[in-house]
Amino acid sequence: MHAFARQTFLENMAQTSPNPLALHVVRAEGNYLFDVDGRKYLDLIAGISVCNVGHQHPKVVAAVQKQASEFMHVMVYGETVQTPQSTYAKQLIHLLPASLDCCYFVNSGAEAIDGAMKLAKRVTHKTDFVALVDAYHGSTQGPLSLMSNDYYSQAFRPLLPSVHFVKQNDIAALANIPWDRVAGVITEVVQAERGDQWSSAEFLQSLRAYCDAHCALLIFDEIQTGFGRTGKLFAFEHAGIVPDVLVLGKALGGGMPMGAFISDRALMAQLSDQPILGHITTFGGHPVVAAAGCAALEVLLESTWIDEVSKKESIFRAGLVHPSIKAIHGKGLMLAVELANFETVQLCIQKMLNKGLFSDWFLFAPNCLRLSPPLSITEAEIQLACTQILEVLEEM
Ligand code: PMP
């Protein structure tokens, strides 16, 4: 029966890598996943920074059930009043600086990045973008155009022309950008897929200054960093500047698919003018998804988890001391454990799985192991995970 399920997965679903982990999950709860054999796995990646409040939080499940019993999809985005959407938008805006006061919900991170890029072109009447080397902003063709890494993008060219790449924290390189053509600068505060590398506050402030001086929009991709992962609700709060567009995804939907781009009301108004319907989505802001996201945000804000992020980071750092660990990059509960090479990381992930720890790797940091657990992970769970990771490293 189990082998049959695995075969059905492998034979009927498009595969994206030659060796999928193929863990057969049948249940998830709190900080754990359960497989078809009843084995329990401590989740050290939270669906890649999605399940920040853990799995199946009772308040999130109740919100989903309630909304599903009232109405699900009724009409394309923006035509009908749907309280779950507008309540969630209001809640988000209330938590953000005054200039981020208008929210467009979509279905995924990539779609939200695409919407932000369209907004930048529409309001600036310019065409070019600035993006960072080795950034990942999504896999559809807009965000893919922002990917400097040829291995992943070459096969899909032509993509959007006129994207200028700069290295993270290379302030001097910004002087060489043709700013008169730049509609927007898109960056993460932490380059997640590069192994959780932080942009310096000076670099982000320079981007802000260049955008201000040249009428370009500063777009922050907080799809991974949002909702408490770095110890602040949003990572831009560490840098002391506010972007023109904030792009959210992943934890935004509380375990359901959702993206959003949030900007100034006057800028966003241009999406309903020349042309009208400047951005269209059927399912964006789906009421069940919005209800889930709103409930998850409430759970997060009522908890002490964001305040505990820094302490939990230090427990990981104190516990993961071993000759095979060269460094631990990142901040908060968004950490990259640097090992020898890609093969070591893959073996480590497999051996961790055997011990009941679920982890992952990074697109552009092949020698790093990903740690981005639910923020609800306990100190005891972190300590146990560290002990077990050290055991794995000893065995290798
Ligand atoms: N930006 C970042 C920083 C991401 O990590 C991701 C997803 N890993 C995306 C954008 C794309 O989001 P999605 O997969 O929902 O399209």
Boltz pocket constraint, residues with backbone or C-beta under 6 A from the ligand:
constraints:
  - pocket:
      binder: B
      contacts: [[A, 48], [A, 107], [A, 108], [A, 109], [A, 110], [A, 111], [A, 113], [A, 136], [A, 137], [A, 138], [A, 139], [A, 188], [A, 192], [A, 221], [A, 223], [A, 224], [A, 249], [A, 250], [A, 258]]
      max_distance: 6.0
